[in-house]
Amino acid sequence: MMNPISSINGSETTGRYLVLLRENELDSGIRTLRDHTGNRRVARAADFETNAISAEQLEQTDTTVFDNLGVAVCTLDPEQLQSLHAASDETSPIAVIEKERVVYALNGQRVGIVEQLAPSPTSNLGVEYLRGYRDAVDRLVDHLVPTNGVQQMLPSPGIQVIDETMATWGLQITKVVNSKYSGRGIKVAVLDTGLDLTHPDFASRRIFSKSFIANQEVQDRNGHGTHCIGTACGPLSPPILPRYGIGYETEIFVGKVLSNQGRGTDSEILAGIEWAIANRCQIVSMSLGARVSPGQPHSGVFEVVADRALRNGTLIIAAAGNESRRDLGIVEPVGHPANCPSIMAVGAIDSQLQVTWFSNGGLNPNGGQVDIVAPGAEPGTPGGSRVDVYSSYLMPTRYRRLAGTSMATPHVAGIAALYAEATGATGRVLWNRLTQNALRLALPSVDVGAGLVQAP
């Protein structure tokens, strides 16, 4: 039996609560919520077209219910919380109650995105480093220092990257460039900061979009979402080479669950997942999250949501996080929600097949593992030149190089779309296709899981 009240050590929370309802007990769960909290303003995703509940409803109602997920988000005072807790026994439709967390892609100072720029000396990295989730780091090192006698593994001649004239190094080492598949007929949802809808590289694509951020349109004013969508779903032959996209014939579902400032909440993520499942997306890509502490358990709510999604043919893929400082011997655990066992957690490697120094590791028991790795950063020196992950970006910049487990995640999502097209696999079977065909690496599985994702 799951503990009905979960604490969240050190994580930033919103004051609202996630309530997991037992399977097939949605209506009785809603009645229990009303009876024990007094909340009468209830919004249900099923009452909206394609279950796309409005961002305003998310903010204005006391209780929001995501019907496909079997989860409610509630505003509760201490007395209401205690009453609901008292009603949460083995016979109750209430399974789990958790505090709602704040999640991040990046902050306003762009700390956490590795750019082709030297770090600003005025950046307050000490403070920002500890805030929630970071989407990368401000610099890279040439390579990791081997420890415990483990030798570094150099790229084999078959995958060594020479240049990026035709395709990015990430598409080369994952063998995307050799694949005959395009993701045709596969629906990929990218839950992030949105997409630059004016980007010419996506002008002819089938794009479905929805913002779950109040008072903000889907239009990306951050760049993070546009970059991730480019890697997962970008074109085969962009007007300006190199090729950077994988699933070039996928249907793109853009869910804006992070603000233009790179901030969101659990409820906004859940709203995006609900919408993706309602649209029968086979793959959900989430380059976002929140930091967790060593020993901290994963979210019981997100684990059940991800398990239910898998059983219904939707694979959720998420970034493992970038809180580590492996150059200093510090490895942090996989972040939320990627640390859930039923969410595929993606770590980052470089073109030399070494773990990037910011990529988190599988330290926490009972979940929290790294499941697979993908291209996330190119070796470089602090503040020096490097060749990070190239993809689409906000116009008029058009393209940009960034780094992080955020950049690794859409590589896996795009390749998942290729496997879904090639084999018809979905859900858990699709998960197995990815891990079984990954390139095994001479590195600890706690850092790289099954290995480097490979295209069919």
C-alpha positions in Angstrom: 0.0 0.0 0.0 1.3 3.5 -0.9 1.7 6.0 1.8 -1.1 8.5 1.3 0.9 11.5 2.4 4.3 12.1 0.8 6.9 14.7 1.9 9.2 16.4 -0.5 12.5 17.3 1.0 14.0 20.5 -0.1 11.9 20.9 -3.3 10.0 24.1 -4.1 6.3 23.5 -3.8 3.2 25.5 -4.8 0.9 25.0 -1.8 -1.5 22.8 -3.8 -1.8 19.0 -3.7 -1.8 16.2 -6.1 -4.4 13.5 -5.3 -4.1 10.1 -7.0 -7.5 8.3 -7.4 -7.6 4.5 -7.5 -8.1 3.0 -10.9 -11.7 2.8 -12.1 -12.9 4.9 -9.1 -12.8 8.3 -10.7 -16.4 9.3 -9.9 -16.4 8.0 -6.3 -13.0 9.8 -5.9 -14.4 13.1 -7.0 -17.4 12.7 -4.6 -14.9 11.9 -1.7 -12.9 15.0 -2.6 -16.1 17.2 -2.5 -17.4 15.6 0.7 -14.1 15.9 2.7 -12.8 19.2 1.4 -16.0 21.2 0.7 -14.5 22.2 -2.7 -17.3 22.7 -5.2 -15.5 24.3 -8.1 -14.3 21.3 -9.9 -13.0 21.4 -13.5 -12.7 18.1 -15.4 -10.4 17.7 -18.4 -13.0 15.4 -20.0 -15.3 18.4 -20.4 -12.8 20.1 -22.7 -12.1 19.2 -26.4 -9.3 16.6 -26.5 -9.1 16.9 -22.7 -7.2 20.2 -23.2 -8.1 22.0 -20.0 -7.5 25.7 -20.2 -4.6 27.3 -18.4 -7.1 29.7 -16.8 -9.2 26.8 -15.4 -6.0 25.3 -13.9 -5.5 28.5 -11.9 -9.1 29.4 -11.0 -10.6 26.2 -9.8 -10.3 24.6 -6.4 -10.0 21.1 -7.9 -8.9 20.1 -11.3 -9.4 16.5 -12.4 -7.4 14.8 -15.2 -9.7 12.0 -16.2 -7.3 9.9 -18.3 -4.7 10.0 -15.5 -7.0 9.6 -12.5 -5.4 12.5 -10.8 -6.9 15.6 -9.1 -5.0 18.8 -8.2 -6.5 20.5 -5.2 -6.2 23.7 -3.2 -6.4 22.6 0.4 -6.0 24.4 3.7 -4.6 22.4 6.7 -8.1 21.4 7.9 -9.2 20.2 4.5 -5.9 18.3 4.1 -6.4 16.6 7.4 -9.9 15.6 6.6 -8.9 14.1 3.3 -6.0 12.3 4.9 -8.4 10.8 7.5 -10.6 9.5 4.6 -7.6 7.8 2.8 -7.7 4.2 3.9 -7.6 1.0 2.0 -11.2 1.2 1.1 -11.1 4.8 0.0 -10.8 5.9 -3.7 -8.0 8.2 -2.5 -4.6 6.4 -3.1 -1.9 9.1 -2.7 -1.7 12.7 -1.6 1.4 14.7 -2.5 2.5 18.3 -2.5 2.7 19.9 -5.9 6.2 20.8 -7.0 7.7 23.5 -9.2 9.7 22.3 -12.1 12.2 24.1 -14.4 13.8 24.1 -17.8 16.0 27.2 -17.0 15.8 30.4 -15.1 15.6 34.0 -16.3 19.4 34.4 -16.4 19.6 31.3 -18.7 21.9 29.7 -16.1 21.7 26.0 -16.9 21.9 26.2 -20.7 25.3 25.6 -22.1 25.7 28.0 -25.0 28.5 28.9 -27.4 29.4 31.7 -25.0 31.7 32.1 -22.1 30.0 32.3 -18.7 29.2 35.7 -17.4 31.3 36.7 -14.4 28.3 38.4 -12.9 26.1 35.2 -13.0 25.1 34.1 -9.5 25.8 30.5 -10.2 26.1 29.5 -6.6 22.5 30.4 -5.9 21.0 29.4 -9.2 22.7 26.0 -9.2 20.6 25.0 -6.2 17.3 26.1 -7.7 15.2 23.2 -8.8 16.3 21.8 -12.2 19.0 23.2 -14.5 19.0 22.3 -18.1 22.8 22.2 -18.4 25.8 23.9 -17.2 27.8 26.9 -18.1 30.9 25.1 -19.4 32.2 21.7 -20.2 35.5 19.9 -19.6 37.5 17.9 -22.1 36.7 14.6 -20.6 35.9 12.9 -17.4 38.7 11.8 -15.1 38.6 8.0 -14.8 38.0 6.6 -11.3 38.3 3.3 -9.6 40.5 2.0 -12.4 37.9 2.3 -15.1 39.4 3.1 -18.4 37.9 5.6 -20.8 36.3 4.1 -23.9 37.2 5.8 -27.1 34.7 5.8 -30.0 35.0 2.8 -32.3 35.9 3.5 -35.9 32.4 2.8 -37.0 30.9 5.7 -35.1 33.7 8.2 -34.9 32.6 11.7 -35.7 34.7 13.6 -38.2 32.6 16.7 -39.0 29.1 18.0 -39.1 28.9 19.0 -42.7 25.8 16.9 -43.4 24.4 15.9 -40.0 25.0 16.7 -36.4 27.4 14.5 -34.4 24.4 13.3 -32.3 22.6 12.0 -35.3 25.8 10.3 -36.4 26.7 8.4 -33.2 23.1 7.3 -32.8 23.0 6.0 -36.4 20.0 8.1 -37.3 21.7 9.1 -40.5 21.7 5.4 -41.5 18.0 4.8 -40.8 15.4 4.5 -43.4 12.6 5.5 -41.0 11.1 8.9 -40.6 8.5 8.6 -37.9 5.7 8.7 -40.4 2.3 8.3 -38.7 3.8 8.6 -35.2 2.6 11.3 -32.8 5.2 12.9 -30.6 4.3 15.3 -27.8 7.0 17.6 -26.6 6.1 19.3 -23.3 8.3 22.3 -22.8 8.3 26.1 -23.4 6.5 25.8 -26.7 7.6 26.2 -30.3 8.6 29.2 -32.5 5.6 28.8 -34.8 7.3 31.3 -37.3 10.3 29.0 -37.8 10.6 28.2 -41.5 11.9 24.7 -40.9 8.5 23.7 -39.6 6.3 25.5 -42.1 5.0 22.4 -43.9 4.6 20.2 -40.8 1.4 18.9 -39.1 1.6 20.7 -35.8 -1.0 20.6 -33.0 -0.5 22.9 -30.0 -1.9 23.9 -26.7 -0.6 26.2 -23.9 -1.2 25.2 -20.3 0.4 28.4 -19.0 -1.9 31.2 -18.1 -1.7 34.3 -20.2 1.0 32.9 -22.5 0.5 31.6 -26.0 2.2 28.5 -27.4 4.7 30.7 -29.2 8.1 30.0 -27.6 9.8 33.1 -26.2 12.5 31.1 -24.5 14.1 28.9 -27.1 14.4 25.7 -25.0 11.2 24.0 -26.4 12.1 25.0 -30.0 15.5 23.4 -29.6 14.1 20.2 -28.2 11.4 19.9 -30.8 14.0 20.4 -33.5 16.1 17.4 -32.3 13.1 15.1 -31.9 11.1 16.1 -35.0 13.2 18.4 -37.2 13.4 18.2 -41.0 15.4 15.7 -43.1 16.9 18.4 -45.3 16.9 21.8 -43.6 17.6 24.8 -45.9 20.9 25.3 -44.0 22.9 22.1 -43.2 23.6 20.1 -41.1 20.6 18.0 -40.6 19.6 18.1 -36.9 16.2 16.5 -36.7 15.2 12.8 -36.3 11.5 12.1 -36.8 11.1 14.3 -39.8 7.6 12.9 -40.7 6.2 12.7 -37.2 3.1 14.6 -36.2 4.2 17.2 -33.7 2.2 18.0 -30.5 3.5 21.1 -28.8 2.4 21.3 -25.2 3.5 24.5 -23.5 3.8 23.4 -19.8 6.7 25.7 -19.0 6.5 29.5 -19.1 8.7 31.7 -21.2 10.8 32.0 -18.1 11.3 28.3 -18.0 9.1 27.6 -15.0 6.1 25.3 -14.5 4.3 23.1 -12.0 3.3 19.5 -11.7 -0.3 20.3 -12.6 0.8 21.9 -15.9 2.9 18.9 -16.7 0.0 16.6 -15.9 -2.3 18.7 -18.0 0.1 18.2 -20.9 0.3 14.5 -20.4 -3.5 14.2 -20.2 -3.8 16.1 -23.5 -1.1 14.0 -25.2 -2.8 10.7 -24.1 -6.2 12.0 -25.3 -4.6 12.7 -28.7 -3.1 9.1 -28.7 0.5 10.3 -28.8 2.8 7.3 -28.7 5.7 9.3 -27.2 5.9 12.2 -24.7 9.2 14.0 -24.4 9.9 16.1 -21.3 13.1 18.0 -20.9 12.2 19.4 -17.5 12.2 18.5 -13.8 13.0 19.3 -10.2 16.0 18.4 -8.1 15.7 15.6 -5.6 17.9 14.7 -2.6 19.8 11.5 -2.0 17.4 8.9 -0.6 14.3 10.9 -1.5 11.6 8.6 -3.0 10.0 9.2 -6.4 6.5 10.6 -6.8 3.9 8.0 -6.2 1.5 10.1 -8.3 3.7 10.4 -11.4 4.7 6.8 -11.2 1.1 5.6 -11.4 0.4 8.1 -14.1 3.4 6.8 -16.2 2.5 3.2 -15.6 -1.1 3.9 -16.7 0.3 5.7 -19.8 2.5 2.8 -20.7 -0.4 0.3 -20.4 -2.4 2.6 -22.8 0.4 2.8 -25.4 2.2 6.1 -24.4 5.9 6.1 -23.5 7.0 9.1 -21.3 10.7 10.0 -21.7 12.3 12.6 -19.4 15.6 14.2 -18.7 17.7 12.8 -15.8 18.9 16.3 -14.7 22.1 18.3 -14.6 22.9 18.9 -11.0 26.1 16.8 -10.9 29.6 18.2 -10.9 31.5 15.1 -11.9 34.7 17.1 -12.5 34.6 17.7 -8.7 33.5 14.2 -7.8 29.9 15.1 -7.2 27.1 13.0 -8.6 23.5 13.9 -7.9 20.5 11.6 -8.2 18.1 11.6 -11.1 15.5 14.3 -10.7 11.7 14.5 -10.6 9.8 13.2 -12.5 12.4 11.2 -14.5 13.2 9.2 -11.3 9.9 7.3 -11.5 10.5 3.7 -12.6 7.9 3.9 -15.4 9.4 7.1 -16.9 12.4 6.5 -19.2 15.2 8.6 -17.6 17.8 9.9 -20.1 21.4 10.8 -19.2 23.8 12.7 -21.4 27.1 11.6 -23.1 29.5 13.3 -25.4 30.9 12.3 -28.8 33.8 10.4 -27.0 31.1 8.2 -25.3 31.9 9.6 -21.9 29.3 10.8 -19.4 29.0 14.6 -19.4 30.1 16.1 -16.1 26.6 17.5 -15.3 24.6 14.4 -16.0 22.9 12.9 -12.9 23.3 9.3 -11.9 21.1 6.4 -10.7 21.8 6.7 -7.0 18.4 6.4 -5.3 16.9 2.9 -4.7 13.4 1.8 -5.8 13.5 3.7 -9.1 15.7 6.7 -9.8 17.8 4.9 -12.3 19.3 6.2 -15.6 17.6 4.0 -18.2 19.5 5.1 -21.4 21.8 7.9 -22.6 22.0 10.1 -25.7 24.1 13.0 -27.1 24.0 15.9 -24.7 27.3 17.8 -25.0 30.6 17.8 -26.8 33.8 17.8 -24.8 35.4 21.2 -24.4 37.3 23.4 -22.0 35.9 25.8 -19.5 34.9 28.9 -21.4 36.6 27.6 -24.5 35.4 26.4 -27.9 33.1 23.3 -28.2 30.6 21.7 -30.4 27.4 21.1 -28.4 24.0 19.9 -29.7 22.9 21.9 -32.7 19.2 22.3 -33.4 16.5 24.9 -34.2 16.1 28.0 -32.1 14.1 31.2 -32.0 14.0 33.4 -35.1 16.0 35.3 -36.3 18.8 33.3 -34.7 17.3 30.2 -36.3 19.8 27.6 -35.0 21.8 27.3 -31.8 24.1 24.9 -29.9 23.0 24.0 -26.4 23.9 21.2 -24.0 22.3 19.2 -21.2 20.2 16.1 -20.5 17.4 18.3 -22.0 19.2 17.9 -25.3 19.7 14.2 -24.9 16.1 13.5 -24.2 14.6 14.5 -27.6 17.2 12.3 -29.3 15.6 9.3 -27.5 12.1 10.6 -28.2 12.8 11.0 -31.9 14.5 7.6 -32.2 11.5 6.1 -30.3 9.3 7.4 -33.1 11.5 5.6 -35.6 11.1 2.3 -33.7 7.3 2.9 -33.4 7.1 3.3 -37.2 9.4 0.4 -37.9 7.9 -2.2 -35.5 4.5 -0.9 -34.5 5.6 -1.1 -30.9 4.1 1.2 -28.2 4.3 1.6 -24.5 6.4 -1.0 -22.6 7.2 -2.9 -25.8 8.6 0.3 -27.3 10.6 0.9 -24.1 12.2 -2.5 -24.5 13.0 -1.9 -28.2 15.0 1.2 -27.2 17.0 -0.5 -24.3 17.6 -3.8 -26.0 19.1 -2.1 -29.1 21.2 0.4 -27.2 24.9 0.4 -27.7 26.5 -1.0 -24.6 29.2 1.2 -23.1 32.2 0.4 -20.9 30.8 2.6 -18.2 28.8 2.0 -15.0 25.1 1.3 -15.6 24.2 3.7 -12.9 25.4 6.4 -15.2 24.4 5.1 -18.6 21.7 2.5 -18.1 21.3 0.2 -21.1 23.7 2.4 -23.1 23.7 4.8 -26.0 20.3 4.9 -27.9 20.6 3.6 -31.5 18.2 4.1 -34.4 16.6 1.2 -36.2 
